[in-house]
Amino acid sequence: MRLMLNLRYRLIPYIYSEAWQVTHKGATMMRPMVMDFNGDSAALNRHYQFMFGKALLVIPVIQPGITDQDVYLPKSSVWYGFWSGKQLQGGQSIITPVSLEKIPVFVKGGTILPLGKLIQYTAEKPADTLEIRIYSGANGTFTLYEDEGDNYNYEKGMYAEIQFLWEDAKRVLTIGDRKGSFPGMLEDRIFNIVVVTLGKGGGVSVCEKPDRQVFYSGKKTTIKL
């Protein structure tokens, strides 16, 4: 339970940004396979697998006492085991271990995944430092959304967005100009950039040695990785 709680809080920047897409564009947080892989018949036959947002593939464990699970990775460039950082090809079935504390979760290649600090409640620490995990293998974009978090002022335009763009062939990450503002907004941030590989950038733990550390004050910046 502690591991899952830590995972949930580390994923808050991702969850909050994806929730904004639901509010702003009518997107869906919990997505059946047909929504993102309607041309992949094998994916459509996996009735229990689902996407959490557009980046995370979740395979819930629905049988008691099992130690491994059959998983289908939909046709895409590559996938990564969230817990290990291991890269895998899409369009194949694999057997992956399961346990009480870890269910199978995979990350789509081209994902830019923002993670927050290890906290026990959302307002415990300021979100001045984020870990930005890059899952290479395809181009990707992500829009980080933030607001005051405790009212409806976002309906009046009081919110901010930062767009991240990953160019896979060039291995270039562009962090765009911040758009918008809201009371109490952090003007200066630290983004710890981690290019995920086997044994690096996996699981819930904070990566102690990021590939780059970016000091961001709202202006566009480009990083070669």
Secondary structure, DSSP 4 states (H G I P E B T S, - for coil): -HHHHHHHHHTHHHHHHHHHHHHHH---SEEEHHHH-TT-HHHHT-SS-EEETTTEEE----STT-SEEEEEE-SSSEEEETTT--EEESSEEEEEE-BTTB--EEEETT-EEEE----SSTTSS---EEEEEE--SS-EEEEEEE--SSSSGGGGT-EEEEEEEEETTTTEEEE---EEE-TT--S-EEEEEEE-BTTBS-SSSPPSS-SEEEEESSS-EEEE-
